[in-house]
Amino acid sequence: MSAIPTMAFNLRSSKFRHVYGVPAKKNQCYECINITKNAHDSNFCTVNPKFVAVVTECAGGGSFLVLPIEKTGRQEINVPKVTGHKGVVLDVKWNPFNDNIIASCSEDCTVKLWFIPDGGLRSNLNDWIMDLHGHERRVASLEWHPTAENILLSAGFDYKIIVWNVGKGEVVNEIECHTDTIYSMSFNRTGSLLATTCKDKKIRIIEPRTGEVCKEGLGHQGSKSTKVVFMGDHGKLLTTGFSRMSERQLAIWDQNDLSKPLKLDIIDSSSGILIPHYDYDTNIVYIAGKGDGNIRYYELVNSAPYIHYLSEYKSSAPQRGLGTMPKRGLDVMRCEVTRFYKLHIVKGIVEPIAMVVPRKSEQFQSDIFPDTAGTLPAISADEWAQGIDKAPNLMSLKVGGQKKTHKPQVYRPGENPLDSRNLSNMKFKFVQEETKGADYRQVQHKSEKSSASSTNVVRKNLENRKRMEESRGGETEDISDGRLPKRKTVDMDNIADIPESELTVLSDLDMVSLS
């Protein structure tokens, strides 16, 4: 009798195999928000530990909403917005080193920087702190440098990427190697390389300071938008796109050889654009499709097959975009490894979704929360422009969870460039006084009210004096003994004609005789 062959099952061990999504309760969502209906392929939402910003629908011009992160629930219909753009806002991004500074780009061909005070806006904001002009057509997307202070990239429909030093309002470089619309761009961990995808179906790796194309290769062959992200320090890229048959695809590439993908998977045949969200600390990539209700997540590794499917968060409500909370804003004691802010298409709701690793212990889990990128830049903008590259400054989430940056000093080009590395040696004083009973009428009307008020007070006092004299039979004391001025007779019927300067003297009742 022959032996029955046995089959060995090798199960891959992973700390993130059982990650699951937890949607927020209704009272922890942001309701009654008029989310934009624009068909552009950006996320329309950006988040940091202080604020959540959402691009809103606007009739004429462009606007976006900024809410304090704790201001959940139903929002007022006239909630203040940022309204300085003359065209539709296409993308917004928070400064990674400054929680009060947000950048926005628009169809009006400009990039603007805004200062959001702690506590949020009290009125519509249309006074920017920086207005950057350089694109000839609408600006599609923005990207902050991960380690350098005040370096911002903007990609426009004029096929250009402009590298800005926003501390000085200057252009560091213009990248003009693309021949068609730029779909996406992504920095590597140190910010020394920039990966882009384009409508010409090519993937490029560019040196952003010089604009030199280091590597180039054909990507996804479909006609719809493709997205790219660097896979941390692995030396690889991850892209999402479409095949010629309109199948949604996911591919892994070696950044030193873009001739063919290391792995190519077909996800499904839906039509929504796939947007990847990569977590450098856990090596997990979350892939969400526009118009989908689900979020798929995969774990990336260095060896073949390079990517492993973990699970999927499912929901019946389709999404227009996702905002991602930085690591320093997560609840680490809850084992929350990522938090998304989902923009609902049908309802005007922004719904937080926490991705949680199930753990029984309530202690800090150092194995799933390594040191992450902190709030201080590693280098200045000038140092980066000179060719210096450094890894990001790291911080521990054990003591730095829920950490927010300091309130910055407002700066303008050429006046006071901000360097957040020196914040520990500087002391800013901020005085915030709430205006009570503000009078918004013109100055002329205010002065008339003041004069009338003074006249009424003196008239009332004089009437009281007259009644007192009448009660004594009209007799008054004679106090004109040379030490005090003589009494002045006042006609009560003509008191309104007396100049205001004399009313001050007349208010001294001992120097007045009434008629």
C-alpha positions, 0 to 999 in steps of 0.5 A: 500500500503506497503512502499518502503524500503530505502537503506542507502549508507555509503560512507567512507570519505578519503583525498586520494580518488582522488589521481592520477598519473602524468607522467613526460614530455619527457624532464623531463625523463632520456633517452638512459639508458641501463637498466639491463635485469636481471630477479631478483625480485628487483627494480634495482632503488633507488632515493634520493633528489640528485641522481637517481641510476639505475642498467645497463646492462654490459658485464662482471662484474656489473655496475650501473649508478648514475645521478644528479636528475636534469640531465634529457634528453638524456644521453651520451652513455659513461656516467660514471658508478660505475664499481667496482663489478666483478659480476652482481649488484642485488640491490642498496640502498641509505643511508637514512641519507647520500645522498652521500653514496650508498650501492650495492650488487652483484653476486660476493658475496660482499656488497660495499659502494660508495661515490658519489660526489656532481654533479655526477661522472666525470669518471667511479668509481671503488674505494669503501669506504667499501668492506664487505665480509661474504656471501658465495653465491650471495647477493640478497637484502639490507635494511638500518635501519630506525633509527640507523646510519650505520646499513645495512642488506644484504640477500644472497642466502646462506640463511643468513642475515648479520647485518653490522655496516658499520661505522666500517666494522664489523658484528653485527649479522648473522641471520641463521633461514631460510631454503631456499632463502630469498625473502624480508625483512622489518623493522618496524618503530623503527627498533626493528623487522624484517619481512622476506618472504622465499621460504619455504612459511613462514613469520617470524618476527625476533629480528635482534640483536639476530636472535631470531624468535619471530613469524612464520606462513605459508604465500602465497602458490604459488611457486613464490616470495612473498614480505612483508612490515610493516604497520607503527605503526599499528602492522600489516604486508602486503604481496603480493604473489601467490596462488596455482592456480597462482593467485596474492594475497594481504594479511593483517596479525597481527604481533602477530598472523601469523596463518591466515591472517586478510584479503586475496584478489585476485588481478588478474591472471597475472604472474608478481611479485607484489612489495609493496611500503608503505607510512608511512605518508599517510598509502597508499600502492602502488602495482606495478607488474613487467611487468605491466603497472599499479600501484594500490594503497590502503589505510590501516586502523586499523579496518576491512576490513583493506584495501580500494581500492583507484584507479589505475594509468594506462600506456601502457608501462610495468615496470621493477622496481620502485624507490621511492623518500623520502618525503623530496624530493617531491614538497609539494606545488604541493600536491605531496604525492609520486613520482616514477621513472619507469624503462621501459622494452622496451625503455631505459627510466626512467620516473618520475611519481608524485602521486598528491592529487587534491587541489585548494589551493596553500598553504601548506597542513598540513593534507596530509603532517604530520612530516616525517622521517628526515635526522638525525639518532635517535641512533648510531649503538653501541646504537642499538646493545646494545638494545636501540630502538627509533622512527625516528627523524621527520622533517616538510615538510613545511620548510624542503621540497626538503631538502638534507643532507650535503656532507659527509666526506669520511671514511674507516673502523677503521679510521674515522667512520662517525656519522651524528648526530654531523654534526651540530658541525663540519665544513668540507672544500671541495676544488673542482678544475677542471683540465684544459688541463690535460696531461696524458702522462708518466712523461718521455715524459713530461720532454722531451717536457719541455726540448725541449720547453726551448731550442726553447725559448732560441734559438729564443731569441738568433736568435733575438739577432744575427739579431740585431748585424748583423744590427749594422754591427757585433759590440757589446758593451764591458761590461766586466769591471770586474762587469759582467762575460765575454761573452760566445760564443754560436754556434747556430747550436749546441744549442740543445747540451747545457745542460738545466741548462746552458740555463737558464744563456744563456737566459740573452742576455747581457752575450752572444756573437753569432757565 
